């Protein structure tokens, strides 16, 4: 994610902030602008609205309300354009089922889930895959249900018919680590769940409905094989297949073409987000002992139709830096993956599909 600054005082601010620690301004994320802003309250008739705060310039004509989930639960920092009839912001309105907030643990779980979902929304919006200002208060993108286990009714995280379901226990760090170790996963985060499940949603939208199934099958295989049988076989063999590293981004990706796509999709979102963050800090890299020097990391979302090879050229040294920094703090690798030529071919396919979609050619079969 790009870095943000308070436009009133210039102090650095971050995506989840609600107040500038330097000047005390209230802060909100303006989805229609894809930017954080210092805001100030204004009265217009009987309405109490907010506008971007300015210093020494003409007052902004933009008007916003704060998301209903901010005013009632302090669980959101997105603003809503004043003319939008929906009380919820463009991210919160995607959630159609909340956990029982009378359960003491659930308000914090819900906040963490929404925070990760807002980061997903930002990425999808930057890639041109969701609208930042859908008309008439409508929602654009997948729907979400955040559910808790009940006696005899365990909740499985997954996607079906445009609805992404997440088990709220995934918002508990200890439980998520337990499941990661139990399932022998090198990486398991809330944001990773959102990115993976959004991949299933966009398979429906961009591959199936977009007329790309033939191209998809050439790269990922035939998704018409029985899904449940494939998953059962995957777990029966302990989640491994010979030489999976040569063809897949993860072991789980080897279970079925749908999961291969979702894992690869999530990985592509990892790539563009991390590179955007590195670019926002004017990152320059030189790998010691190698003739490799990145004079400037360029964010892929601001390059129109960026060359995929250029992204990969930047990606490898950036992940080496991130992992080295983590190890210096006694932490495990933040990026515990190594991309093979086969995995890169699949990432290139995802990249091409997204670029084709952004170019306004939703029916083009990416190679």
C-alpha positions as CSV (number, residue, x, y, z in Angstrom):
1,X,0.0,0.0,0.0
2,X,1.2,3.5,-0.8
3,X,2.2,5.8,2.0
4,X,-0.1,8.5,3.1
5,X,0.4,12.0,4.5
6,X,-1.9,14.3,6.4
7,X,-2.6,17.1,3.8
8,X,-3.1,19.6,6.7
9,X,0.3,19.2,8.4
10,X,2.2,16.8,6.2
11,X,2.8,14.2,8.9
12,X,2.9,10.5,7.8
13,X,-0.4,8.7,8.4
14,X,-1.5,5.1,7.8
15,X,-4.5,3.3,6.3
16,X,-6.1,2.4,9.7
17,X,-5.6,5.8,11.4
18,X,-8.6,7.9,12.6
19,X,-6.6,10.8,13.9
20,X,-3.4,12.6,13.0
21,X,-1.0,12.4,15.9
22,X,0.8,15.6,14.8
23,X,-2.0,18.1,14.3
24,X,-4.9,16.2,15.9
25,X,-7.1,16.3,12.7
26,X,-9.7,13.6,12.3
27,X,-8.8,11.3,9.5
28,X,-10.9,9.2,7.1
29,X,-10.2,7.1,4.0
30,X,-12.1,8.5,1.0
31,X,-12.8,5.5,-1.3
32,X,-13.9,7.7,-4.3
33,X,-10.4,9.3,-4.1
34,X,-8.5,6.2,-2.9
35,X,-6.7,8.4,-0.4
36,X,-6.5,9.2,3.3
37,X,-7.6,12.7,4.3
38,X,-7.7,15.0,7.2
39,X,-11.3,16.0,7.6
40,X,-13.3,18.6,9.5
41,X,-17.0,18.7,10.4
42,X,-19.3,21.2,8.7
43,X,-23.0,22.0,9.3
44,X,-25.2,22.3,6.2
45,X,-28.8,22.9,7.2
46,X,-29.7,20.2,9.6
47,X,-27.0,17.8,8.3
48,X,-23.7,17.3,9.9
49,X,-21.2,16.5,7.2
50,X,-17.4,16.3,6.8
51,X,-15.1,17.8,4.2
52,X,-11.3,17.5,3.6
53,X,-9.5,19.9,5.9
54,X,-7.2,22.5,4.1
55,X,-4.6,25.0,5.2
56,X,-4.4,28.4,3.5
57,X,-6.4,27.2,0.5
58,X,-10.0,27.5,-0.6
59,X,-12.3,25.2,1.3
60,X,-13.0,21.9,-0.4
61,X,-16.4,21.4,-1.9
62,X,-16.4,17.7,-1.3
63,X,-18.8,16.4,1.4
64,X,-18.9,13.1,3.2
65,X,-20.6,11.2,6.0
66,X,-18.7,8.8,8.2
67,X,-19.5,5.2,7.8
68,X,-22.3,3.9,10.0
69,X,-20.0,1.3,11.4
70,X,-17.7,4.1,12.6
71,X,-20.4,6.2,14.2
72,X,-22.0,3.3,16.0
73,X,-19.2,0.7,16.5
74,X,-15.9,2.6,15.9
75,X,-15.1,-0.3,13.5
76,X,-14.4,1.6,10.3
77,X,-12.6,4.7,9.1
78,X,-14.0,4.9,5.5
79,X,-16.1,7.9,4.6
80,X,-19.3,7.9,2.4
81,X,-19.9,10.6,-0.2
82,X,-22.8,12.8,1.0
83,X,-25.0,12.0,-2.0
84,X,-24.7,8.2,-1.4
85,X,-27.9,6.9,0.1
86,X,-26.3,4.0,1.8
87,X,-25.2,4.6,5.5
88,X,-22.4,2.0,5.1
89,X,-19.2,2.6,3.2
90,X,-18.4,0.7,0.0
91,X,-16.4,-1.9,2.0
92,X,-18.7,-2.4,5.0
93,X,-21.8,-2.8,2.8
94,X,-20.2,-6.0,1.3
95,X,-20.6,-7.7,4.7
96,X,-24.1,-9.2,4.9
97,X,-23.8,-11.3,8.0
98,X,-22.0,-10.3,11.2
99,X,-21.0,-12.5,14.1
100,X,-23.0,-12.2,17.3
101,X,-21.5,-9.0,18.8
102,X,-23.0,-9.7,22.2
103,X,-20.3,-12.4,22.5
104,X,-17.4,-10.7,24.3
105,X,-14.7,-11.9,21.8
106,X,-16.6,-11.1,18.7
107,X,-16.4,-7.2,18.4
108,X,-12.6,-7.4,18.2
109,X,-12.7,-10.3,15.8
110,X,-15.2,-8.4,13.6
111,X,-13.0,-5.3,13.7
112,X,-9.9,-7.3,12.6
113,X,-11.9,-9.0,9.8
114,X,-13.2,-5.7,8.5
115,X,-9.7,-4.2,8.6
116,X,-8.4,-7.0,6.4
117,X,-11.3,-6.7,4.1
118,X,-10.7,-2.9,3.7
119,X,-7.2,-3.7,2.6
120,X,-8.5,-6.2,0.1
121,X,-11.0,-3.6,-1.2
122,X,-8.2,-1.1,-1.7
123,X,-6.2,-3.5,-3.7
124,X,-9.2,-4.6,-5.9
125,X,-10.1,-0.9,-6.4
126,X,-6.6,0.0,-7.4
127,X,-6.6,-2.9,-9.9
128,X,-9.9,-1.6,-11.4
129,X,-11.8,-4.7,-10.2
130,X,-14.4,-3.0,-8.0
131,X,-16.1,0.4,-8.2
132,X,-15.2,3.0,-5.6
133,X,-18.5,4.7,-6.1
134,X,-21.2,2.3,-7.2
135,X,-24.5,4.1,-8.0
136,X,-27.6,4.2,-5.9
137,X,-25.9,2.9,-2.7
138,X,-25.3,-0.5,-4.3
139,X,-22.4,-2.8,-3.5
140,X,-19.8,-3.9,-6.0
141,X,-17.8,-7.1,-5.4
142,X,-18.2,-10.3,-3.4
143,X,-20.5,-10.5,-0.4
144,X,-19.2,-11.6,3.0
145,X,-20.5,-13.6,5.9
146,X,-18.5,-13.7,9.2
147,X,-19.7,-16.7,11.2
148,X,-18.8,-18.5,14.4
149,X,-18.9,-22.2,15.1
150,X,-22.0,-23.5,16.8
151,X,-22.4,-26.9,18.5
152,X,-22.5,-29.4,15.7
153,X,-22.2,-26.7,13.1
154,X,-18.6,-25.9,12.3
155,X,-18.0,-23.0,9.9
156,X,-15.8,-23.6,6.9
157,X,-14.0,-20.7,5.3
158,X,-14.8,-20.7,1.6
159,X,-16.7,-19.2,-1.4
160,X,-19.9,-20.1,-3.1
161,X,-22.2,-18.2,-5.5
162,X,-20.5,-14.9,-4.9
163,X,-20.5,-15.2,-1.1
164,X,-17.3,-15.5,0.9
165,X,-17.7,-17.1,4.3
166,X,-15.0,-16.7,7.0
167,X,-14.9,-18.3,10.4
168,X,-14.4,-15.5,12.9
169,X,-12.0,-17.7,14.9
170,X,-9.4,-16.9,12.2
171,X,-9.2,-13.5,13.7
172,X,-7.7,-15.0,16.8
173,X,-3.9,-15.1,16.4
174,X,-3.4,-18.3,18.5
175,X,-6.2,-20.2,16.7
176,X,-4.8,-19.2,13.3
177,X,-1.3,-20.3,14.2
178,X,-2.7,-23.6,15.5
179,X,-4.4,-24.2,12.2
180,X,-1.4,-23.2,10.2
181,X,0.8,-25.7,12.0
182,X,-1.9,-28.4,12.0
183,X,-2.2,-28.0,8.2
184,X,1.5,-27.6,7.6
185,X,1.1,-24.2,6.0
186,X,4.0,-21.8,5.8
187,X,1.7,-18.8,5.6
188,X,-1.7,-18.1,7.0
189,X,-3.1,-14.6,7.6
190,X,-6.5,-12.9,7.6
191,X,-5.5,-10.9,4.6
192,X,-4.3,-14.0,2.9
193,X,-7.7,-15.6,3.4
194,X,-9.5,-12.6,1.9
195,X,-7.2,-12.6,-1.1
196,X,-7.5,-16.3,-1.7
197,X,-11.3,-16.4,-1.4
198,X,-11.6,-13.4,-3.7
199,X,-9.8,-15.4,-6.2
200,X,-12.7,-17.9,-6.3
201,X,-15.1,-15.0,-6.8
202,X,-13.1,-13.6,-9.7
203,X,-12.7,-17.0,-11.3
204,X,-16.5,-16.9,-11.7
205,X,-16.4,-13.3,-13.0
206,X,-13.3,-13.2,-15.2
207,X,-12.8,-16.7,-16.3
208,X,-16.1,-18.5,-16.4
209,X,-18.3,-15.5,-17.3
210,X,-15.5,-13.8,-19.1
211,X,-15.2,-16.5,-21.7
212,X,-11.6,-17.5,-20.7
213,X,-12.1,-21.2,-19.7
214,X,-10.1,-22.5,-22.7
215,X,-7.1,-20.4,-21.9
216,X,-7.4,-21.2,-18.2
217,X,-7.4,-24.9,-18.8
218,X,-4.2,-24.7,-20.9
219,X,-2.4,-23.1,-17.9
220,X,-4.1,-24.5,-14.8
221,X,-5.8,-27.8,-16.0
222,X,-9.4,-28.8,-16.3
223,X,-11.5,-27.5,-13.5
224,X,-14.3,-29.9,-14.4
225,X,-12.7,-32.8,-12.4
226,X,-14.6,-33.6,-9.3
227,X,-13.7,-30.9,-6.7
228,X,-14.6,-32.8,-3.5
229,X,-12.8,-35.9,-4.6
230,X,-9.8,-33.9,-5.5
231,X,-9.7,-32.3,-2.1
232,X,-10.2,-35.6,-0.3
233,X,-7.3,-37.1,-2.3
234,X,-5.2,-34.1,-1.5
235,X,-5.6,-34.5,2.3
236,X,-5.4,-38.3,2.1
237,X,-1.9,-38.0,0.6
238,X,-0.8,-35.5,3.3
239,X,-1.1,-32.5,1.0
240,X,1.9,-33.2,-1.1
241,X,2.5,-34.3,-4.7
242,X,5.9,-35.0,-6.2
243,X,7.8,-31.9,-7.4
244,X,4.8,-29.6,-6.6
245,X,7.3,-26.7,-6.3
246,X,8.0,-26.9,-10.0
247,X,4.4,-26.2,-11.0
248,X,2.5,-24.5,-8.1
249,X,2.9,-21.5,-5.7
250,X,1.9,-23.7,-2.8
251,X,1.1,-27.3,-1.8
252,X,-2.6,-26.5,-1.5
253,X,-2.6,-25.2,-5.1
254,X,-1.9,-28.7,-6.3
255,X,-5.2,-30.0,-5.0
256,X,-7.5,-28.7,-7.8
257,X,-7.3,-26.2,-10.7
258,X,-9.8,-23.9,-8.8
259,X,-7.5,-23.9,-5.8
260,X,-4.4,-23.4,-8.0
261,X,-6.0,-20.3,-9.5
262,X,-7.1,-18.9,-6.1
263,X,-3.7,-19.5,-4.6
264,X,-2.0,-17.9,-7.6
265,X,-4.5,-15.0,-7.6
266,X,-3.7,-14.3,-3.9
267,X,0.0,-14.5,-4.6
268,X,-0.4,-11.9,-7.4
269,X,-2.2,-9.6,-4.9
270,X,0.7,-10.1,-2.5
271,X,3.1,-9.0,-5.3
272,X,1.4,-5.8,-6.3
273,X,0.7,-4.7,-2.7
274,X,4.2,-5.3,-1.5
275,X,5.8,-3.6,-4.6
276,X,3.4,-0.6,-4.1
277,X,4.5,-0.3,-0.5
278,X,8.2,-0.6,-1.5
279,X,7.7,2.0,-4.2
280,X,6.0,4.4,-1.8
281,X,9.2,4.5,0.3
282,X,11.4,5.1,-2.7
283,X,13.1,1.8,-2.3
284,X,16.3,1.1,-4.1
285,X,18.1,-2.2,-3.8
286,X,21.4,-3.8,-4.6
287,X,22.0,-7.4,-3.8
288,X,25.5,-7.9,-2.4
289,X,27.6,-10.4,-4.4
290,X,25.2,-10.2,-7.5
291,X,25.1,-7.9,-10.4
292,X,21.6,-6.9,-9.6
293,X,20.6,-3.4,-8.8
294,X,17.1,-2.0,-8.6
295,X,17.4,1.8,-8.9
296,X,13.8,2.4,-8.2
297,X,10.9,0.0,-7.3
298,X,7.9,1.1,-9.5
299,X,4.4,0.4,-8.3
300,X,2.7,-1.9,-10.9
301,X,-0.7,-0.2,-10.5
302,X,0.6,3.1,-11.8
303,X,2.3,1.8,-14.9
304,X,-0.8,1.2,-17.0
305,X,0.0,-2.3,-18.4
306,X,3.3,-3.1,-16.7
307,X,5.6,-5.7,-18.0
308,X,5.3,-8.9,-15.9
309,X,9.0,-9.7,-16.2
310,X,9.8,-6.2,-14.7
311,X,7.5,-7.0,-11.8
312,X,9.3,-10.3,-11.1
313,X,12.7,-8.6,-11.5
314,X,11.7,-6.3,-8.6
315,X,9.8,-8.9,-6.6
316,X,12.7,-11.2,-5.9
317,X,15.1,-8.7,-4.3
318,X,12.3,-7.0,-2.4
319,X,11.3,-10.3,-0.8
320,X,14.9,-11.0,0.1
321,X,15.1,-7.7,1.9
322,X,11.8,-8.3,3.7
323,X,12.9,-11.8,4.9
324,X,16.3,-10.5,6.0
325,X,14.7,-7.7,8.0
326,X,12.3,-10.2,9.7
327,X,15.2,-12.5,10.6
328,X,17.0,-9.6,12.1
329,X,14.1,-9.2,14.5
330,X,14.0,-12.9,15.3
331,X,10.9,-13.5,13.2
332,X,10.1,-16.1,10.6
333,X,10.3,-15.2,7.0
334,X,7.4,-13.0,6.0
335,X,7.6,-14.5,2.5
336,X,8.2,-18.2,2.9
337,X,8.0,-19.1,-0.9
338,X,10.2,-19.7,-3.8
339,X,8.6,-19.2,-7.3
340,X,9.4,-21.7,-10.0
341,X,9.1,-21.2,-13.7
342,X,5.8,-23.1,-13.7
343,X,4.4,-20.9,-10.9
344,X,5.6,-17.7,-12.7
345,X,3.7,-18.8,-15.9
346,X,0.5,-19.0,-13.8
347,X,1.2,-15.6,-12.2
348,X,1.8,-14.2,-15.7
349,X,-1.7,-15.5,-16.7
350,X,-3.4,-13.8,-13.8
351,X,-1.5,-10.6,-14.6
352,X,-2.6,-10.7,-18.2
353,X,-6.3,-11.4,-17.2
354,X,-6.3,-8.4,-14.9
355,X,-4.6,-6.1,-17.4
356,X,-7.1,-7.2,-20.1
357,X,-10.0,-6.4,-17.7
358,X,-8.6,-3.0,-16.9
359,X,-8.1,-2.3,-20.6
360,X,-11.8,-2.8,-21.1
361,X,-11.6,-6.2,-22.9
362,X,-13.4,-8.6,-20.5
363,X,-13.9,-11.2,-23.1
364,X,-10.2,-11.5,-24.3
365,X,-8.7,-14.9,-23.6
366,X,-5.4,-14.2,-22.0
367,X,-2.5,-16.4,-23.0
